[in-house]
Amino acid sequence: CLKQTLHELNAGPVVFKEYSNLPIAHRAILNPKGLFKWLMQNIGAIRLILSLKKSTDLIYINTLSLFSLSFLCRILLIKNIVHCHEYLKSTIQGSVMKLVTWLSANAVISVSSKVNSYISVNKSKKYHTIRNGIPDLMSKLSEPMKDNDKINIAFIARVMPEKGHWFVVEALSLLDSKIRNTITVHVFGDSPPLSKYLYQDFQTLISNRKLTDNIILHGFDAGAASRLKDYDVSLVPSIIVDSFPTTVLEAMRAGKPVITTNNGGATELISDNYNGYLVSPNDIEGLAKVFTRVVEERDKLPILGSNSRSLFKENYTIEHFKERFIKVLKEYV
């Protein structure tokens, strides 16, 4: 896919090589067999880096899970930048990755201040926060679909407790029936590949709570982000810390207010009662109150959505991201 994209962009003299055996750190290495495989992959990575050294000014490492590459670059005397998308505070592996990256990387880029607060050490100048941007696919705001005066809320995420699906069901169950029957939550997404049972469990929960008229499951939809324009509100209720959720950016691009949790990078995008609503993760009563506010303040939603769109255009287009990224890159190349 990347090779095809580079071709379509007419990216110039780009040489594309696929190396499928990089030393990615994940749970599988926490046993003797997995650790041995990871060490062998690092030996292979040494040969790869040596083959690139003479023709390379800088190696860009696009995930903290390849932190050992940064260490190998350091001992082989080649500049490297680590782009951190992960938030692994309070974990042993996170502490190890943080320490190795601090010792090895020439620069560390974080996708949000939340991530930077975890990965940075001693307020060193090598740490930079560069918030992501996405292409602007809309030229103007559009009216959401009309559905018998209901408020239609889009929820795009893998179906799993960590993303807030069960949280949403509990909150809807608390609502007065008059308020609840004004809301329809449209869920786009499938369960994770190794946890297919979660989708069925979620369906069963919806049925048991008698919410089949309030929660509609659409399954996986590759074009879900482009459909946000058809809805009144976007919902991103993650229980886990989302470093800098692209779903929030996509909703802002579409000119929609966002209901989201206040424990991750979304708080750097959404201000309560300005372009959305913030709630604490697992605060069921709090989310129920937000749903009630959305119904009672429905005339205000277009204003919040317009604020979202303006903030996106001023800060989070792909052009803004390029400008921020290249400014940092020039310090090291």
MARKE-8163 format. One record per residue (C-alpha): residue in one letter; x, y, z. Coordinates in steps of 0.5 Angstrom, whole numbers, plus 2048, in hexadecimal, padded with zeros to 3 digits. Example, Ala and Ser with C-alpha at 12.3 -4.5 7.8 and 13.67 -1.06 7.14 Angstrom:
MARKE-8163
a8197F7810s81B7FE80E
This chain:
MARKE-8163
c800800800l806805802k8098037FBq8038057F7t80280B7FBl80980E7FAh80880C7F2e8018107F2l8048167F5n80A8167F0a80F8167F6g8158177F2p81B8127F3v81880E7F9v81B8077F9f8168037FDk8197FC800e8147F8805y8187F580Bs8137F080En8177EE814l8187F4818p8197F3820i8127F5822a8117F582Ah80B7F282Cr8087ED831a80A7E782Di8127E982Fl8107E8837n8127E1836p8187DD835k8167DB82Dg8147E282Cl81A7E682Ff81F7E182Bk81B7E3824w81B7EA826l8227EA827m8247E7821q81F7EC81Dn8247F1820i82A7EE81Eg8277EE817a8257F5818i82D7F7819r82E7F4812l8287F880Fi82B7FF813l8327FD810s8307FD809l82C80380Ak83280780Ek83680A808s83080D804t82B80F80Ad82B81680El826814813i82280E815y81A80F816i81780A81Bn81080B81Bt80E807821l810806828s8107FF827l8167FF823f81A802829s8207FD828l821800821s822807824f828803829l82B800823c82B80681Fr82F80A825i834804825l83580481El83680C81Ei83080E819k82B81381Bn82481181Di81D81481Fv818810822h810812821c80C810827h80580E827e80480A82Dy80380C834l806806839k80680A83Fs806805845t8097FF842i80F7FC842q8107FB83Bg80E80383As81480583Fv81980183Bm817803834k81780B837l81E80A83Av821806834t81E80C82Fw821811834l82880F833s82780D82Ca823812828n826818825a81E81B825v818818828i81181A825s80B819829v80481A826s80181D82Cs803821832k80081B836v805816832n80B81B833s80981C83By80B81483Bi810813836s81581A838v81A81A83Dn81D820840k81A82583Cs81F823836k81F827830k81F82182Cy81782082Eh812823829t80B823829i808823822r800822821n7FE81E81Bg7FA821816i7F681E810p7F4820809d7EE824809l7E9821805m7E3826806s7E282C803k7DC82E807l7D882C80Cs7D282780Be7CB82680Ep7CA820812m7C581B810k7BE81C813d7BB816816n7B481881Ad7B881D81Ek7BD818821i7C481A823n7C881581Fi7CF814822a7D581081Ef7D980C822i7DF80981Ea7E4804822r7E67FD823v7E07FA827m7E47F882Dp7E37FB835e7E97FF834k7E680382Fg7E0805833h7DA801830w7D87FE837f7D980483Av7D4807835v7CF802836e7CF80383Da7CE80B83Dl7C880A838s7C580583Dl7C580B842l7C181083Ed7BA81183Es7B680E839k7B4814836i7BB817835r7BE810833n7B980F82Dt7BB81582Ai7C2813829t7C580E824v7CC80B825h7CF80881Ev7D5804820f7DA80381Ag7DF7FD81Bd7E07F681Cs7E37F3822p7EB7F1822p7ED7EB81El7EF7E7824s7E97E9828k7E37E8823y7DF7E6829l7DE7ED82By7DA7EF826q7D57EA827d7D57EB82Ff7D47F382Dq7CE7F1829t7CB7ED82Fl7CC7F2834i7C97F782Fs7C37F282Fn7C37F1836r7C27F8838k7BD7F9833l7C17FE82Ft7C07FB828d7BC802826n7C2806829i7C8803826i7C980181Fl7CF7FC81Dh7D27FD816g7D87F9817f7DE7FB813d7DE80080Ea7E480380Bg7E1809809a7DE80B810a7E2811811s7DF81480Br7D881380Dl7D9817814k7D681D810d7CF819810y7CF819818d7CE81E81Dv7D381C822s7D9818822l7DB814828v7E281182Ap7E180F831s7E780B832i7E9808839i7F0807838v7F580D836d7F480E82Fs7FB81282Df7F8817828p7F1814825t7F181581Dt7E981381Ev7E981A822l7ED81E81Ce7E881A817a7E281D81Bm7E582481Br7E6824814a7DF822813g7DD828817k7DA82481Dp7DA824824v7DD81F828i7DC81B82Et7E2818831t7E6816837n7EA81B83Bn7F081683Cg7F4816835g7F681B82Fa7EF81C82Et7EF822833e7F482682Fl7EF826829i7E882682Ds7E682C832d7E082A836n7DA82E833y7DE83282En7DF82C829g7DC82682Cy7DB823833l7E1820838v7DF81A83Ds7E3816841p7E480F83Fn7E080A842d7DC810845i7D580D843e7D1812847g7D5817844l7D481583Ca7CD81483Ek7CD81B840v7D081D839f7CB819835t7C681D838r7C9824837v7CA822830v7C382182Fe7C1827833e7C682B82Fr7C5829829d7C482F825k7CB831828l7CE82B824p7CF82F81Ei7D3834821l7D882F825g7D982B81Es7DB83281Bn7E0833820s7E382C81Fr7E382D818s7E7834819l7EC83181Ef7ED82C819k7EE830813e7F3835817n7F782F81Ay7F6828818t7F6828810i7FC82380De7FF82A80Bh80082C812f803825814k80882680Fe80A82D811r80B82B818f80E824816i813827811k81582D816v81882781Bl81B823816k81F829813e82282981Ay825822819v827822812
